[in-house]
Amino acid sequence: MNDTLERAKLDEAVFTFIDVETTGLSPRTARVCEVAAISFRGGERLGTLAELVNPGCPIPPECTRVHGITDAMVKDSPAFGAAAPRLLAMLENSVLVAHNAEFDMAFLRMELERIGLRLPAVPVLDTLAIARKEWKFKSNRLGNIAAELGIPNENWHRALSDVEMTRKIFERFIEAFKRAGAVTLNDILKDKKYAEKKF
């Protein structure tokens, strides 16, 4: 990891929040049908990406019931490769944050491999892992955590709504880390359980 990024103060580091909606649960057999990302430095929004993606395969009804995305909605959308350059540009020199990051990372890695690209070697923080380790929510599902923290969660299970919700939850987590003495990004990254696997 970039040493300068590791030493960055929490208010100066760039965090990119990401979420994907998919046609199934396995990145080997399912595809991404929506991707969203937002980048922030402190309270400043640096960039936003929200794209429907033509997965090149039918979206099963059970998946549509979860995220609301239909075949008709994506039939005229570009393939994942069209969004990939903007996404990769957002990830450079930033910290990637996702809820249940293992799921999103697996799909992103597979989609990028299909077009001959790779995820940059960026640190990954998982709000699910943080919630499990530091809090005692009734349920660690994204919508439930938001509800318990009093964060509105309309339209969740669409990618952009989910990244906005993840960002607001993460801000609460960062406030708690700061109260506990965290100053730099490394103060959080040194606890490997926050990103349970190396992506």
RODO-2510 file (C-alpha; in nm, 4 decimals, decimal comma):
residues 199
     n   res          X          Y          Z
     1     m     0,0000     0,0000     0,0000
     2     n     0,1076     0,3582    -0,0627
     3     d     0,2942     0,4738     0,2513
     4     t     0,1770     0,8323     0,2039
     5     l    -0,1841     0,7142     0,1962
     6     e    -0,1264     0,4981     0,5032
     7     r     0,0006     0,7989     0,6994
     8     a    -0,2786     1,0279     0,5786
     9     k    -0,5009     1,1839     0,8398
    10     l    -0,8562     1,0524     0,8323
    11     d    -0,9934     1,3886     0,7158
    12     e    -0,7393     1,4010     0,4313
    13     a    -0,7681     1,0458     0,2965
    14     v    -0,9909     0,9759    -0,0034
    15     f    -1,2536     0,7082     0,0606
    16     t    -1,4363     0,5510    -0,2336
    17     f    -1,7602     0,3752    -0,1410
    18     i    -1,8747     0,1081    -0,3829
    19     d    -2,1644    -0,1300    -0,4408
    20     v    -2,2680    -0,3670    -0,7177
    21     e    -2,6018    -0,5272    -0,7991
    22     t    -2,5804    -0,8628    -0,9734
    23     t    -2,7671    -1,1394    -1,1525
    24     g    -2,6798    -1,3931    -0,8829
    25     l    -2,4500    -1,4745    -0,5938
    26     s    -2,1503    -1,6390    -0,7659
    27     p    -1,9065    -1,4116    -0,9523
    28     r    -1,8108    -1,7064    -1,1736
    29     t    -2,1606    -1,7612    -1,3099
    30     a    -2,3427    -1,4316    -1,2407
    31     r    -2,2719    -1,0832    -1,3728
    32     v    -2,2889    -0,7237    -1,2548
    33     c    -2,6017    -0,5366    -1,3674
    34     e    -2,5380    -0,2091    -1,1819
    35     v    -2,2324    -0,0437    -1,0308
    36     a    -2,2100     0,2697    -0,8200
    37     a    -1,9276     0,4501    -0,6434
    38     i    -1,8789     0,7814    -0,4666
    39     s    -1,5485     0,9328    -0,3551
    40     f    -1,5118     1,1669    -0,0586
    41     r    -1,2300     1,3521     0,1117
    42     g    -1,3641     1,4705     0,4446
    43     g    -1,7006     1,6265     0,3648
    44     e    -1,6108     1,6995     0,0018
    45     r    -1,7603     1,4813    -0,2704
    46     l    -1,4927     1,4216    -0,5348
    47     g    -1,6811     1,2016    -0,7794
    48     t    -1,9887     0,9910    -0,8423
    49     l    -2,0436     0,6904    -1,0683
    50     a    -2,3820     0,5224    -1,1116
    51     e    -2,4314     0,2985    -1,4145
    52     l    -2,6731     0,0292    -1,5168
    53     v    -2,4782    -0,2463    -1,6914
    54     n    -2,5961    -0,4890    -1,9560
    55     p    -2,4880    -0,8202    -1,8007
    56     g    -2,5178    -1,0130    -2,1272
    57     c    -2,7538    -1,2614    -1,9637
    58     p    -3,1088    -1,2627    -1,8258
    59     i    -3,1662    -1,1241    -1,4773
    60     p    -3,3463    -1,3932    -1,2739
    61     p    -3,6813    -1,2867    -1,1229
    62     e    -3,5556    -1,3578    -0,7705
    63     c    -3,2751    -1,1058    -0,8222
    64     t    -3,5118    -0,8473    -0,9670
    65     r    -3,7250    -0,8857    -0,6549
    66     v    -3,4215    -0,7823    -0,4476
    67     h    -3,2823    -0,4877    -0,6452
    68     g    -3,5668    -0,4012    -0,8823
    69     i    -3,3516    -0,4124    -1,1960
    70     t    -3,5173    -0,5785    -1,4971
    71     d    -3,3930    -0,7004    -1,8329
    72     a    -3,5782    -0,4105    -1,9972
    73     m    -3,3903    -0,1586    -1,7830
    74     v    -3,0461    -0,2826    -1,8930
    75     k    -3,1073    -0,3937    -2,2517
    76     d    -2,9765    -0,0645    -2,3945
    77     s    -2,7051    -0,0164    -2,1311
    78     p    -2,3364    -0,0664    -2,2118
    79     a    -2,1376    -0,3638    -2,0884
    80     f    -1,9277    -0,3384    -1,7727
    81     g    -1,6192    -0,2402    -1,9716
    82     a    -1,7698     0,1001    -2,0509
    83     a    -1,7784     0,1959    -1,6815
    84     a    -1,4484     0,0303    -1,5894
    85     p    -1,2076     0,3179    -1,6770
    86     r    -1,4013     0,5711    -1,4680
    87     l    -1,4307     0,3256    -1,1811
    88     l    -1,0597     0,2430    -1,1811
    89     a    -0,9721     0,6129    -1,1924
    90     m    -1,1837     0,6701    -0,8820
    91     l    -1,0138     0,3856    -0,6970
    92     e    -0,6561     0,5017    -0,7576
    93     n    -0,4944     0,6372    -0,4397
    94     s    -0,8117     0,5905    -0,2384
    95     v    -0,9420     0,3589     0,0303
    96     l    -1,2225     0,1382    -0,0927
    97     v    -1,5164     0,0969     0,1451
    98     a    -1,8017    -0,1514     0,0993
    99     h    -2,0529    -0,3395     0,3101
   100     n    -1,9692    -0,7098     0,2873
   101     a    -1,6688    -0,6112     0,0779
   102     e    -1,5782    -0,9692    -0,0111
   103     f    -1,8912    -0,9952    -0,2283
   104     d    -1,8349    -0,6705    -0,4183
   105     m    -1,4611    -0,7274    -0,4613
   106     a    -1,5119    -1,0764    -0,6024
   107     f    -1,7538    -0,9478    -0,8658
   108     l    -1,5418    -0,6462    -0,9564
   109     r    -1,2294    -0,8570    -0,9858
   110     m    -1,4043    -1,1089    -1,2100
   111     e    -1,5638    -0,8445    -1,4334
   112     l    -1,2290    -0,6688    -1,4739
   113     e    -1,0495    -0,9945    -1,5498
   114     r    -1,2967    -1,0625    -1,8307
   115     i    -1,1827    -0,7438    -2,0049
   116     g    -0,8133    -0,7844    -1,9261
   117     l    -0,7937    -0,5355    -1,6376
   118     r    -0,7179    -0,5629    -1,2670
   119     l    -0,8244    -0,3902    -0,9489
   120     p    -0,5552    -0,1541    -0,8206
   121     a    -0,3828    -0,2574    -0,4988
   122     v    -0,5858    -0,0336    -0,2671
   123     p    -0,6728    -0,0843     0,0986
   124     v    -1,0255    -0,2133     0,1584
   125     l    -1,2411    -0,1444     0,4622
   126     d    -1,5513    -0,3522     0,5228
   127     t    -1,8315    -0,1810     0,7161
   128     l    -1,9809    -0,5242     0,7853
   129     a    -1,6590    -0,6356     0,9568
   130     i    -1,6419    -0,3091     1,1530
   131     a    -2,0046    -0,3459     1,2630
   132     r    -1,9445    -0,7032     1,3780
   133     k    -1,6333    -0,6145     1,5743
   134     e    -1,7191    -0,2772     1,7240
   135     w    -2,0981    -0,2581     1,7569
   136     k    -2,3886    -0,4729     1,8706
   137     f    -2,6622    -0,4142     1,6142
   138     k    -2,9668    -0,6412     1,6159
   139     s    -2,8753    -0,7313     1,2584
   140     n    -2,5682    -0,6322     1,0590
   141     r    -2,7592    -0,5953     0,7331
   142     l    -2,6965    -0,2549     0,5770
   143     g    -3,0564    -0,1339     0,6052
   144     n    -3,0878    -0,2422     0,9671
   145     i    -2,7659    -0,0679     1,0712
   146     a    -2,8883     0,2491     0,9005
   147     a    -3,2231     0,2228     1,0791
   148     e    -3,0607     0,1734     1,4195
   149     l    -2,8384     0,4774     1,3568
   150     g    -3,1355     0,6856     1,2422
   151     i    -3,0122     0,7093     0,8819
   152     p    -3,2877     0,7174     0,6140
   153     n    -3,2675     0,4134     0,3874
   154     e    -3,5151     0,4758     0,1062
   155     n    -3,4538     0,2832    -0,2176
   156     w    -3,1907     0,0612    -0,0653
   157     h    -3,0777    -0,2369    -0,2705
   158     r    -3,0117    -0,0042    -0,5622
   159     a    -2,6388     0,0523    -0,5953
   160     l    -2,6213     0,4314    -0,5572
   161     s    -2,8604     0,4348    -0,2606
   162     d    -2,6557     0,1611    -0,0959
   163     v    -2,3240     0,3442    -0,1381
   164     e    -2,4750     0,6632     0,0027
   165     m    -2,6037     0,4645     0,2993
   166     t    -2,2664     0,2929     0,3443
   167     r    -2,0952     0,6334     0,3424
   168     k    -2,3268     0,7731     0,6111
   169     i    -2,2766     0,4629     0,8264
   170     f    -1,9000     0,4802     0,7774
   171     e    -1,9000     0,8451     0,8854
   172     r    -2,0550     0,7371     1,2164
   173     f    -1,7905     0,4668     1,2498
   174     i    -1,5108     0,7166     1,1746
   175     e    -1,6468     0,9541     1,4409
   176     a    -1,6283     0,6703     1,6932
   177     f    -1,2736     0,5788     1,5857
   178     k    -1,1676     0,9415     1,6298
   179     r    -1,3197     0,9542     1,9785
   180     a    -1,1157     0,6431     2,0564
   181     g    -0,7966     0,8194     1,9453
   182     a    -0,7605     0,7322     1,5747
   183     v    -0,5880     1,0078     1,3758
   184     t    -0,4435     0,8477     1,0629
   185     l    -0,5690     0,5912     0,8193
   186     n    -0,3172     0,3423     0,9540
   187     d    -0,4818     0,3649     1,2965
   188     i    -0,7793     0,1879     1,1393
   189     l    -0,6031    -0,0278     0,8790
   190     k    -0,3720    -0,1854     1,1342
   191     d    -0,6657    -0,3883     1,2618
   192     k    -0,6857    -0,6427     0,9799
   193     k    -1,0255    -0,7671     1,0959
   194     y    -1,1887    -0,4614     0,9448
   195     a    -1,1054    -0,6022     0,6028
   196     e    -1,1328    -0,9690     0,6830
   197     k    -0,9623    -1,0970     0,3709
   198     k    -0,6880    -0,9620     0,1480
   199     f    -0,8528    -0,8548    -0,1761
***
